[in-house]
């Protein structure tokens, strides 16, 4: 699974092996990690100015906090405006007949230099995953029936009664 944190024992082993002179390729093959992952952990360690001794003293939770911290990149004004637009857009999307394409057309009419539709959808997908986490439901096939009522309801006529 992409972008998940590696087991702390593997991180410790990778750092110790790198300190003992092993190559990144050897470490990645030995620990079944990608070379970029090994490179990332070693570069974070160098940025922090820590050695294997410092890592050995830290607990797993401290290491996890140390390696999971992302760099906060500055957000461009266009993206900030877009993120301010999304909450209202989400309320509108709950209405019958409103589509993301319609919301993009409204957005682009207000912001002439805004994102085009593909980037708009891309940023909306990222934003909605952060705001609305999804719960996966495990069920046996055929055990239950789930019905999704989306859009306008269909009219059903009984042919005998009209």
VMD Tcl script that builds the backbone (N, CA, C; Angstrom):
set m [mol new atoms 486]
animate dup $m
set s [atomselect $m all]
$s set {name element resname resid chain x y z} {
  {N N UNK 1 A 0.850 -1.182 0.000}
  {CA C UNK 1 A 0.000 0.000 0.000}
  {C C UNK 1 A 0.888 1.235 0.000}
  {N N UNK 2 A 0.604 2.152 -0.837}
  {CA C UNK 2 A 1.441 3.334 -0.992}
  {C C UNK 2 A 1.271 4.293 0.182}
  {N N UNK 3 A 2.352 4.985 0.497}
  {CA C UNK 3 A 2.363 6.047 1.504}
  {C C UNK 3 A 1.955 5.602 2.900}
  {N N UNK 4 A 2.240 4.377 3.271}
  {CA C UNK 4 A 2.020 3.997 4.657}
  {C C UNK 4 A 3.379 3.900 5.337}
  {N N UNK 5 A 3.386 4.102 6.629}
  {CA C UNK 5 A 4.634 4.142 7.376}
  {C C UNK 5 A 5.185 2.729 7.547}
  {N N UNK 6 A 6.468 2.573 7.334}
  {CA C UNK 6 A 7.138 1.286 7.437}
  {C C UNK 6 A 7.293 0.895 8.904}
  {N N UNK 7 A 7.385 -0.403 9.142}
  {CA C UNK 7 A 7.590 -0.935 10.485}
  {C C UNK 7 A 8.865 -0.320 11.082}
  {N N UNK 8 A 8.794 0.069 12.343}
  {CA C UNK 8 A 9.913 0.770 12.986}
  {C C UNK 8 A 11.168 -0.101 13.066}
  {N N UNK 9 A 10.992 -1.424 13.200}
  {CA C UNK 9 A 12.168 -2.301 13.229}
  {C C UNK 9 A 12.908 -2.265 11.896}
  {N N UNK 10 A 12.151 -2.200 10.792}
  {CA C UNK 10 A 12.782 -2.113 9.472}
  {C C UNK 10 A 13.532 -0.791 9.327}
  {N N UNK 11 A 12.959 0.277 9.860}
  {CA C UNK 11 A 13.636 1.577 9.791}
  {C C UNK 11 A 14.939 1.523 10.573}
  {N N UNK 12 A 14.890 0.944 11.766}
  {CA C UNK 12 A 16.108 0.827 12.583}
  {C C UNK 12 A 17.174 0.001 11.855}
  {N N UNK 13 A 16.740 -1.137 11.270}
  {CA C UNK 13 A 17.691 -1.988 10.546}
  {C C UNK 13 A 18.284 -1.249 9.353}
  {N N UNK 14 A 17.444 -0.521 8.615}
  {CA C UNK 14 A 17.925 0.209 7.439}
  {C C UNK 14 A 18.962 1.250 7.842}
  {N N UNK 15 A 18.713 1.954 8.931}
  {CA C UNK 15 A 19.648 2.993 9.385}
  {C C UNK 15 A 20.953 2.370 9.860}
  {N N UNK 16 A 20.859 1.268 10.610}
  {CA C UNK 16 A 22.070 0.594 11.084}
  {C C UNK 16 A 22.885 0.034 9.919}
  {N N UNK 17 A 22.193 -0.543 8.935}
  {CA C UNK 17 A 22.894 -1.099 7.774}
  {C C UNK 17 A 23.565 0.014 6.964}
  {N N UNK 18 A 22.887 1.133 6.821}
  {CA C UNK 18 A 23.476 2.262 6.088}
  {C C UNK 18 A 24.698 2.793 6.834}
  {N N UNK 19 A 24.595 2.854 8.147}
  {CA C UNK 19 A 25.713 3.337 8.962}
  {C C UNK 19 A 26.905 2.381 8.875}
  {N N UNK 20 A 26.625 1.072 8.699}
  {CA C UNK 20 A 27.721 0.103 8.597}
  {C C UNK 20 A 28.284 0.013 7.176}
  {N N UNK 21 A 27.772 0.842 6.257}
  {CA C UNK 21 A 28.375 0.931 4.931}
  {C C UNK 21 A 27.666 0.169 3.829}
  {N N UNK 22 A 26.515 -0.397 4.104}
  {CA C UNK 22 A 25.780 -1.128 3.066}
  {C C UNK 22 A 25.151 -0.133 2.085}
  {N N UNK 23 A 25.009 -0.556 0.842}
  {CA C UNK 23 A 24.415 0.323 -0.175}
  {C C UNK 23 A 22.895 0.368 -0.013}
  {N N UNK 24 A 22.308 1.410 -0.573}
  {CA C UNK 24 A 20.848 1.557 -0.501}
  {C C UNK 24 A 20.154 0.439 -1.263}
  {N N UNK 25 A 20.754 0.005 -2.369}
  {CA C UNK 25 A 20.182 -1.094 -3.150}
  {C C UNK 25 A 20.183 -2.387 -2.339}
  {N N UNK 26 A 21.299 -2.664 -1.660}
  {CA C UNK 26 A 21.377 -3.863 -0.828}
  {C C UNK 26 A 20.348 -3.807 0.298}
  {N N UNK 27 A 20.248 -2.654 0.948}
  {CA C UNK 27 A 19.294 -2.489 2.054}
  {C C UNK 27 A 17.869 -2.685 1.561}
  {N N UNK 28 A 17.551 -2.101 0.420}
  {CA C UNK 28 A 16.179 -2.216 -0.095}
  {C C UNK 28 A 15.844 -3.656 -0.446}
  {N N UNK 29 A 16.787 -4.387 -1.042}
  {CA C UNK 29 A 16.534 -5.796 -1.365}
  {C C UNK 29 A 16.451 -6.650 -0.106}
  {N N UNK 30 A 17.326 -6.397 0.846}
  {CA C UNK 30 A 17.379 -7.193 2.072}
  {C C UNK 30 A 16.124 -7.013 2.927}
  {N N UNK 31 A 15.628 -5.787 3.016}
  {CA C UNK 31 A 14.476 -5.496 3.873}
  {C C UNK 31 A 13.151 -5.452 3.104}
  {N N UNK 32 A 13.186 -5.717 1.802}
  {CA C UNK 32 A 11.985 -5.679 0.947}
  {C C UNK 32 A 11.313 -4.306 0.986}
  {N N UNK 33 A 12.125 -3.289 0.861}
  {CA C UNK 33 A 11.641 -1.910 0.780}
  {C C UNK 33 A 12.072 -1.334 -0.561}
  {N N UNK 34 A 11.391 -0.318 -1.018}
  {CA C UNK 34 A 11.833 0.332 -2.253}
  {C C UNK 34 A 13.064 1.182 -1.959}
  {N N UNK 35 A 13.866 1.414 -2.998}
  {CA C UNK 35 A 15.064 2.239 -2.814}
  {C C UNK 35 A 14.693 3.657 -2.411}
  {N N UNK 36 A 13.581 4.158 -2.953}
  {CA C UNK 36 A 13.156 5.513 -2.594}
  {C C UNK 36 A 12.763 5.606 -1.128}
  {N N UNK 37 A 12.169 4.550 -0.589}
  {CA C UNK 37 A 11.798 4.542 0.828}
  {C C UNK 37 A 13.049 4.578 1.695}
  {N N UNK 38 A 14.022 3.748 1.359}
  {CA C UNK 38 A 15.280 3.735 2.110}
  {C C UNK 38 A 15.946 5.104 2.019}
  {N N UNK 39 A 15.971 5.652 0.816}
  {CA C UNK 39 A 16.574 6.969 0.595}
  {C C UNK 39 A 15.864 8.043 1.419}
  {N N UNK 40 A 14.530 7.958 1.481}
  {CA C UNK 40 A 13.747 8.950 2.227}
  {C C UNK 40 A 14.090 8.911 3.716}
  {N N UNK 41 A 14.136 7.713 4.300}
  {CA C UNK 41 A 14.417 7.608 5.729}
  {C C UNK 41 A 15.842 8.058 6.049}
  {N N UNK 42 A 16.780 7.745 5.183}
  {CA C UNK 42 A 18.166 8.163 5.414}
  {C C UNK 42 A 18.297 9.677 5.284}
  {N N UNK 43 A 17.603 10.263 4.309}
  {CA C UNK 43 A 17.686 11.723 4.142}
  {C C UNK 43 A 17.028 12.454 5.311}
  {N N UNK 44 A 15.916 11.918 5.831}
  {CA C UNK 44 A 15.278 12.531 7.006}
  {C C UNK 44 A 16.235 12.478 8.192}
  {N N UNK 45 A 16.903 11.350 8.340}
  {CA C UNK 45 A 17.860 11.189 9.432}
  {C C UNK 45 A 19.006 12.197 9.307}
  {N N UNK 46 A 19.509 12.393 8.089}
  {CA C UNK 46 A 20.602 13.357 7.878}
  {C C UNK 46 A 20.129 14.783 8.123}
  {N N UNK 47 A 18.897 15.102 7.695}
  {CA C UNK 47 A 18.354 16.449 7.923}
  {C C UNK 47 A 18.265 16.763 9.404}
  {N N UNK 48 A 17.901 15.745 10.190}
  {CA C UNK 48 A 17.759 15.942 11.630}
  {C C UNK 48 A 19.104 15.878 12.347}
  {N N UNK 49 A 20.145 15.418 11.648}
  {CA C UNK 49 A 21.470 15.331 12.244}
  {C C UNK 49 A 21.566 14.253 13.306}
  {N N UNK 50 A 20.869 13.168 13.095}
  {CA C UNK 50 A 20.857 12.078 14.070}
  {C C UNK 50 A 21.631 10.884 13.529}
  {N N UNK 51 A 22.114 10.067 14.449}
  {CA C UNK 51 A 22.829 8.855 14.083}
  {C C UNK 51 A 22.094 7.627 14.585}
  {N N UNK 52 A 22.647 6.441 14.335}
  {CA C UNK 52 A 22.003 5.201 14.783}
  {C C UNK 52 A 21.856 5.122 16.304}
  {N N UNK 53 A 22.787 5.763 17.020}
  {CA C UNK 53 A 22.704 5.742 18.489}
  {C C UNK 53 A 21.458 6.493 18.964}
  {N N UNK 54 A 21.184 7.621 18.310}
  {CA C UNK 54 A 20.004 8.416 18.674}
  {C C UNK 54 A 18.719 7.650 18.378}
  {N N UNK 55 A 18.717 6.917 17.271}
  {CA C UNK 55 A 17.535 6.151 16.875}
  {C C UNK 55 A 17.302 5.002 17.854}
  {N N UNK 56 A 18.379 4.373 18.315}
  {CA C UNK 56 A 18.251 3.248 19.242}
  {C C UNK 56 A 17.628 3.683 20.564}
  {N N UNK 57 A 17.857 4.936 20.966}
  {CA C UNK 57 A 17.323 5.433 22.233}
  {C C UNK 57 A 15.834 5.763 22.163}
  {N N UNK 58 A 15.327 5.976 20.982}
  {CA C UNK 58 A 13.933 6.417 20.831}
  {C C UNK 58 A 12.979 5.231 20.811}
  {N N UNK 59 A 11.772 5.472 21.334}
  {CA C UNK 59 A 10.734 4.438 21.299}
  {C C UNK 59 A 10.095 4.411 19.911}
  {N N UNK 60 A 9.284 3.378 19.664}
  {CA C UNK 60 A 8.614 3.259 18.367}
  {C C UNK 60 A 7.695 4.444 18.097}
  {N N UNK 61 A 6.973 4.888 19.120}
  {CA C UNK 61 A 6.050 6.008 18.919}
  {C C UNK 61 A 6.809 7.304 18.620}
  {N N UNK 62 A 7.963 7.501 19.268}
  {CA C UNK 62 A 8.775 8.688 18.979}
  {C C UNK 62 A 9.334 8.643 17.557}
  {N N UNK 63 A 9.753 7.445 17.139}
  {CA C UNK 63 A 10.260 7.290 15.772}
  {C C UNK 63 A 9.164 7.526 14.745}
  {N N UNK 64 A 7.989 7.000 15.030}
  {CA C UNK 64 A 6.866 7.176 14.107}
  {C C UNK 64 A 6.541 8.661 13.943}
  {N N UNK 65 A 6.529 9.379 15.037}
  {CA C UNK 65 A 6.273 10.817 14.984}
  {C C UNK 65 A 7.380 11.536 14.213}
  {N N UNK 66 A 8.605 11.101 14.418}
  {CA C UNK 66 A 9.760 11.714 13.769}
  {C C UNK 66 A 9.716 11.537 12.249}
  {N N UNK 67 A 9.380 10.327 11.790}
  {CA C UNK 67 A 9.418 10.032 10.360}
  {C C UNK 67 A 8.105 10.312 9.641}
  {N N UNK 68 A 7.032 10.508 10.369}
  {CA C UNK 68 A 5.751 10.756 9.703}
  {C C UNK 68 A 5.479 12.236 9.491}
  {N N UNK 69 A 6.304 13.096 10.050}
  {CA C UNK 69 A 6.089 14.531 9.878}
  {C C UNK 69 A 6.404 14.918 8.445}
  {N N UNK 70 A 5.405 15.467 7.763}
  {CA C UNK 70 A 5.602 15.929 6.394}
  {C C UNK 70 A 6.052 17.371 6.396}
  {N N UNK 71 A 6.613 17.784 5.289}
  {CA C UNK 71 A 7.019 19.176 5.169}
  {C C UNK 71 A 5.805 19.979 4.748}
  {N N UNK 72 A 5.563 21.050 5.453}
  {CA C UNK 72 A 4.435 21.910 5.107}
  {C C UNK 72 A 4.843 22.827 3.967}
  {N N UNK 73 A 4.307 22.522 2.789}
  {CA C UNK 73 A 4.611 23.342 1.628}
  {C C UNK 73 A 3.634 24.506 1.587}
  {N N UNK 74 A 4.100 25.670 1.174}
  {CA C UNK 74 A 3.182 26.806 1.088}
  {C C UNK 74 A 2.117 26.549 0.024}
  {N N UNK 75 A 0.889 26.910 0.348}
  {CA C UNK 75 A -0.229 26.693 -0.559}
  {C C UNK 75 A -0.398 27.936 -1.419}
  {N N UNK 76 A -0.543 27.721 -2.722}
  {CA C UNK 76 A -0.698 28.859 -3.630}
  {C C UNK 76 A -2.056 29.521 -3.396}
  {N N UNK 77 A -2.185 30.796 -3.729}
  {CA C UNK 77 A -3.468 31.493 -3.538}
  {C C UNK 77 A -4.610 30.851 -4.327}
  {N N UNK 78 A -4.306 30.319 -5.520}
  {CA C UNK 78 A -5.346 29.665 -6.323}
  {C C UNK 78 A -5.911 28.445 -5.602}
  {N N UNK 79 A -5.028 27.657 -4.995}
  {CA C UNK 79 A -5.478 26.457 -4.278}
  {C C UNK 79 A -6.246 26.861 -3.029}
  {N N UNK 80 A -5.788 27.904 -2.334}
  {CA C UNK 80 A -6.480 28.369 -1.136}
  {C C UNK 80 A -7.904 28.813 -1.476}
  {N N UNK 81 A -8.062 29.567 -2.570}
  {CA C UNK 81 A -9.395 30.001 -3.009}
  {C C UNK 81 A -10.258 28.791 -3.331}
  {N N UNK 82 A -9.656 27.809 -3.987}
  {CA C UNK 82 A -10.387 26.592 -4.347}
  {C C UNK 82 A -10.858 25.851 -3.100}
  {N N UNK 83 A -9.994 25.744 -2.104}
  {CA C UNK 83 A -10.364 25.055 -0.867}
  {C C UNK 83 A -11.454 25.805 -0.107}
  {N N UNK 84 A -11.496 27.115 -0.232}
  {CA C UNK 84 A -12.574 27.888 0.387}
  {C C UNK 84 A -13.890 27.687 -0.361}
  {N N UNK 85 A -13.816 27.360 -1.622}
  {CA C UNK 85 A -15.000 27.158 -2.464}
  {C C UNK 85 A -15.648 25.788 -2.213}
  {N N UNK 86 A -14.857 24.793 -1.837}
  {CA C UNK 86 A -15.345 23.418 -1.735}
  {C C UNK 86 A -16.450 23.182 -0.708}
  {N N UNK 87 A -16.435 23.757 0.506}
  {CA C UNK 87 A -17.533 23.480 1.441}
  {C C UNK 87 A -18.903 23.879 0.889}
  {N N UNK 88 A -18.996 25.043 0.274}
  {CA C UNK 88 A -20.265 25.456 -0.336}
  {C C UNK 88 A -20.634 24.561 -1.501}
  {N N UNK 89 A -19.631 24.154 -2.246}
  {CA C UNK 89 A -19.862 23.261 -3.380}
  {C C UNK 89 A -20.419 21.924 -2.902}
  {N N UNK 90 A -19.892 21.434 -1.797}
  {CA C UNK 90 A -20.363 20.148 -1.277}
  {C C UNK 90 A -21.831 20.231 -0.866}
  {N N UNK 91 A -22.232 21.358 -0.276}
  {CA C UNK 91 A -23.650 21.540 0.074}
  {C C UNK 91 A -24.515 21.551 -1.179}
  {N N UNK 92 A -24.037 22.216 -2.227}
  {CA C UNK 92 A -24.789 22.287 -3.480}
  {C C UNK 92 A -24.900 20.917 -4.145}
  {N N UNK 93 A -23.838 20.116 -4.057}
  {CA C UNK 93 A -23.838 18.805 -4.704}
  {C C UNK 93 A -24.868 17.856 -4.097}
  {N N UNK 94 A -25.306 18.137 -2.877}
  {CA C UNK 94 A -26.316 17.287 -2.244}
  {C C UNK 94 A -27.699 17.524 -2.830}
  {N N UNK 95 A -27.854 18.608 -3.552}
  {CA C UNK 95 A -29.143 18.909 -4.172}
  {C C UNK 95 A -29.324 18.050 -5.422}
  {N N UNK 96 A -30.569 17.779 -5.749}
  {CA C UNK 96 A -30.896 16.934 -6.893}
  {C C UNK 96 A -30.501 17.633 -8.191}
  {N N UNK 97 A -29.813 16.900 -9.058}
  {CA C UNK 97 A -29.478 17.406 -10.383}
  {C C UNK 97 A -28.221 18.239 -10.476}
  {N N UNK 98 A -27.542 18.506 -9.363}
  {CA C UNK 98 A -26.323 19.319 -9.391}
  {C C UNK 98 A -25.130 18.391 -9.611}
  {N N UNK 99 A -24.261 18.748 -10.550}
  {CA C UNK 99 A -23.092 17.931 -10.863}
  {C C UNK 99 A -21.809 18.709 -10.598}
  {N N UNK 100 A -20.706 17.983 -10.553}
  {CA C UNK 100 A -19.404 18.617 -10.354}
  {C C UNK 100 A -19.084 19.513 -11.552}
  {N N UNK 101 A -19.487 19.087 -12.739}
  {CA C UNK 101 A -19.252 19.905 -13.933}
  {C C UNK 101 A -19.973 21.247 -13.812}
  {N N UNK 102 A -21.202 21.230 -13.328}
  {CA C UNK 102 A -21.951 22.478 -13.141}
  {C C UNK 102 A -21.257 23.372 -12.118}
  {N N UNK 103 A -20.752 22.770 -11.057}
  {CA C UNK 103 A -20.069 23.547 -10.026}
  {C C UNK 103 A -18.756 24.132 -10.567}
  {N N UNK 104 A -18.069 23.379 -11.429}
  {CA C UNK 104 A -16.850 23.908 -12.036}
  {C C UNK 104 A -17.178 25.099 -12.938}
  {N N UNK 105 A -18.262 24.985 -13.712}
  {CA C UNK 105 A -18.658 26.103 -14.579}
  {C C UNK 105 A -18.938 27.359 -13.753}
  {N N UNK 106 A -19.589 27.177 -12.604}
  {CA C UNK 106 A -19.857 28.313 -11.718}
  {C C UNK 106 A -18.551 28.888 -11.175}
  {N N UNK 107 A -17.644 27.987 -10.767}
  {CA C UNK 107 A -16.344 28.404 -10.231}
  {C C UNK 107 A -15.547 29.181 -11.275}
  {N N UNK 108 A -15.492 28.677 -12.503}
  {CA C UNK 108 A -14.672 29.311 -13.538}
  {C C UNK 108 A -15.279 30.638 -13.982}
  {N N UNK 109 A -16.606 30.785 -13.842}
  {CA C UNK 109 A -17.214 32.075 -14.184}
  {C C UNK 109 A -16.860 33.139 -13.139}
  {N N UNK 110 A -16.678 32.714 -11.888}
  {CA C UNK 110 A -16.291 33.640 -10.823}
  {C C UNK 110 A -14.786 33.911 -10.826}
  {N N UNK 111 A -13.987 32.896 -11.164}
  {CA C UNK 111 A -12.522 33.000 -11.130}
  {C C UNK 111 A -11.992 32.685 -12.527}
  {N N UNK 112 A -11.821 33.700 -13.328}
  {CA C UNK 112 A -11.420 33.520 -14.732}
  {C C UNK 112 A -10.061 32.834 -14.869}
  {N N UNK 113 A -9.149 33.089 -13.936}
  {CA C UNK 113 A -7.824 32.469 -14.013}
  {C C UNK 113 A -7.740 31.208 -13.152}
  {N N UNK 114 A -8.895 30.617 -12.834}
  {CA C UNK 114 A -8.946 29.429 -11.983}
  {C C UNK 114 A -8.493 28.173 -12.704}
  {N N UNK 115 A -8.572 27.068 -11.986}
  {CA C UNK 115 A -8.159 25.782 -12.529}
  {C C UNK 115 A -9.143 25.296 -13.582}
  {N N UNK 116 A -8.626 24.549 -14.552}
  {CA C UNK 116 A -9.496 23.917 -15.534}
  {C C UNK 116 A -10.143 22.690 -14.893}
  {N N UNK 117 A -11.065 22.072 -15.599}
  {CA C UNK 117 A -11.924 21.061 -14.987}
  {C C UNK 117 A -11.158 19.862 -14.431}
  {N N UNK 118 A -10.149 19.388 -15.133}
  {CA C UNK 118 A -9.414 18.213 -14.666}
  {C C UNK 118 A -8.725 18.488 -13.334}
  {N N UNK 119 A -8.027 19.623 -13.241}
  {CA C UNK 119 A -7.366 19.974 -11.994}
  {C C UNK 119 A -8.380 20.269 -10.901}
  {N N UNK 120 A -9.483 20.883 -11.247}
  {CA C UNK 120 A -10.558 21.170 -10.301}
  {C C UNK 120 A -11.055 19.869 -9.672}
  {N N UNK 121 A -11.321 18.877 -10.516}
  {CA C UNK 121 A -11.787 17.574 -10.017}
  {C C UNK 121 A -10.711 16.889 -9.174}
  {N N UNK 122 A -9.459 17.012 -9.598}
  {CA C UNK 122 A -8.352 16.407 -8.861}
  {C C UNK 122 A -8.266 16.977 -7.445}
  {N N UNK 123 A -8.286 18.302 -7.325}
  {CA C UNK 123 A -8.205 18.935 -6.007}
  {C C UNK 123 A -9.454 18.650 -5.174}
  {N N UNK 124 A -10.602 18.567 -5.813}
  {CA C UNK 124 A -11.828 18.256 -5.071}
  {C C UNK 124 A -11.769 16.838 -4.512}
  {N N UNK 125 A -11.260 15.894 -5.310}
  {CA C UNK 125 A -11.154 14.508 -4.847}
  {C C UNK 125 A -10.233 14.427 -3.637}
  {N N UNK 126 A -9.097 15.111 -3.687}
  {CA C UNK 126 A -8.157 15.118 -2.556}
  {C C UNK 126 A -8.809 15.751 -1.336}
  {N N UNK 127 A -9.460 16.889 -1.526}
  {CA C UNK 127 A -10.100 17.598 -0.418}
  {C C UNK 127 A -11.198 16.747 0.207}
  {N N UNK 128 A -12.023 16.108 -0.616}
  {CA C UNK 128 A -13.151 15.345 -0.074}
  {C C UNK 128 A -12.685 14.111 0.690}
  {N N UNK 129 A -11.552 13.531 0.304}
  {CA C UNK 129 A -11.024 12.386 1.048}
  {C C UNK 129 A -10.550 12.809 2.433}
  {N N UNK 130 A -10.030 14.023 2.545}
  {CA C UNK 130 A -9.566 14.506 3.841}
  {C C UNK 130 A -10.729 14.908 4.733}
  {N N UNK 131 A -11.768 15.474 4.140}
  {CA C UNK 131 A -12.899 15.982 4.910}
  {C C UNK 131 A -13.910 14.882 5.216}
  {N N UNK 132 A -14.160 14.016 4.249}
  {CA C UNK 132 A -15.168 12.965 4.397}
  {C C UNK 132 A -14.521 11.591 4.301}
  {N N UNK 133 A -13.987 11.073 5.394}
  {CA C UNK 133 A -13.405 9.738 5.313}
  {C C UNK 133 A -14.492 8.697 5.036}
  {N N UNK 134 A -14.106 7.625 4.383}
  {CA C UNK 134 A -15.058 6.599 3.969}
  {C C UNK 134 A -14.911 5.385 4.867}
  {N N UNK 135 A -16.037 4.811 5.259}
  {CA C UNK 135 A -16.014 3.583 6.039}
  {C C UNK 135 A -16.321 2.423 5.102}
  {N N UNK 136 A -15.418 1.487 5.001}
  {CA C UNK 136 A -15.632 0.308 4.175}
  {C C UNK 136 A -16.475 -0.684 4.960}
  {N N UNK 137 A -17.524 -1.177 4.332}
  {CA C UNK 137 A -18.413 -2.134 4.991}
  {C C UNK 137 A -18.139 -3.523 4.433}
  {N N UNK 138 A -17.777 -4.439 5.303}
  {CA C UNK 138 A -17.537 -5.815 4.899}
  {C C UNK 138 A -18.849 -6.581 5.006}
  {N N UNK 139 A -19.224 -7.281 3.954}
  {CA C UNK 139 A -20.444 -8.078 3.994}
  {C C UNK 139 A -20.304 -9.261 3.055}
  {N N UNK 140 A -21.087 -10.291 3.332}
  {CA C UNK 140 A -21.088 -11.474 2.477}
  {C C UNK 140 A -21.949 -11.194 1.254}
  {N N UNK 141 A -21.542 -11.724 0.129}
  {CA C UNK 141 A -22.288 -11.518 -1.110}
  {C C UNK 141 A -23.680 -12.120 -0.989}
  {N N UNK 142 A -24.681 -11.342 -1.369}
  {CA C UNK 142 A -26.062 -11.812 -1.351}
  {C C UNK 142 A -26.709 -11.804 0.015}
  {N N UNK 143 A -25.969 -11.432 1.055}
  {CA C UNK 143 A -26.511 -11.427 2.409}
  {C C UNK 143 A -27.506 -10.285 2.593}
  {N N UNK 144 A -27.171 -9.114 2.105}
  {CA C UNK 144 A -28.031 -7.943 2.243}
  {C C UNK 144 A -28.075 -7.217 0.909}
  {N N UNK 145 A -29.114 -6.420 0.735}
  {CA C UNK 145 A -29.217 -5.626 -0.477}
  {C C UNK 145 A -29.125 -4.159 -0.085}
  {N N UNK 146 A -28.250 -3.428 -0.772}
  {CA C UNK 146 A -28.096 -2.006 -0.538}
  {C C UNK 146 A -28.635 -1.267 -1.755}
  {N N UNK 147 A -29.509 -0.300 -1.516}
  {CA C UNK 147 A -30.105 0.463 -2.605}
  {C C UNK 147 A -29.657 1.909 -2.460}
  {N N UNK 148 A -29.189 2.466 -3.548}
  {CA C UNK 148 A -28.744 3.855 -3.556}
  {C C UNK 148 A -29.740 4.660 -4.366}
  {N N UNK 149 A -30.452 5.560 -3.710}
  {CA C UNK 149 A -31.407 6.421 -4.396}
  {C C UNK 149 A -30.693 7.709 -4.761}
  {N N UNK 150 A -30.354 7.861 -6.017}
  {CA C UNK 150 A -29.658 9.063 -6.470}
  {C C UNK 150 A -30.470 9.729 -7.569}
  {N N UNK 151 A -30.511 11.031 -7.538}
  {CA C UNK 151 A -31.224 11.765 -8.575}
  {C C UNK 151 A -32.711 11.796 -8.314}
  {N N UNK 152 A -33.461 12.067 -9.361}
  {CA C UNK 152 A -34.905 12.160 -9.227}
  {C C UNK 152 A -35.507 10.763 -9.176}
  {N N UNK 153 A -36.619 10.636 -8.447}
  {CA C UNK 153 A -37.257 9.329 -8.321}
  {C C UNK 153 A -38.001 8.988 -9.603}
  {N N UNK 154 A -38.075 7.707 -9.886}
  {CA C UNK 154 A -38.780 7.237 -11.070}
  {C C UNK 154 A -40.262 7.091 -10.758}
  {N N UNK 155 A -41.073 7.324 -11.744}
  {CA C UNK 155 A -42.510 7.125 -11.587}
  {C C UNK 155 A -42.845 5.700 -11.993}
  {N N UNK 156 A -43.624 5.025 -11.158}
  {CA C UNK 156 A -44.019 3.651 -11.439}
  {C C UNK 156 A -45.528 3.629 -11.579}
  {N N UNK 157 A -46.019 3.084 -12.684}
  {CA C UNK 157 A -47.458 2.997 -12.935}
  {C C UNK 157 A -47.887 1.540 -12.909}
  {N N UNK 158 A -49.018 1.304 -12.282}
  {CA C UNK 158 A -49.621 -0.022 -12.315}
  {C C UNK 158 A -50.503 -0.077 -13.556}
  {N N UNK 159 A -50.222 -0.983 -14.478}
  {CA C UNK 159 A -50.943 -1.032 -15.750}
  {C C UNK 159 A -52.425 -1.374 -15.579}
  {N N UNK 160 A -52.741 -2.104 -14.548}
  {CA C UNK 160 A -54.145 -2.495 -14.376}
  {C C UNK 160 A -54.985 -1.354 -13.821}
  {N N UNK 161 A -54.428 -0.547 -12.947}
  {CA C UNK 161 A -55.215 0.532 -12.340}
  {C C UNK 161 A -54.937 1.887 -12.981}
  {N N UNK 162 A -53.858 2.016 -13.701}
  {CA C UNK 162 A -53.553 3.269 -14.399}
  {C C UNK 162 A -52.759 4.140 -13.566}
}
mol reanalyze $m
mol bondsrecalc $m
mol representation Tube
mol addrep $m
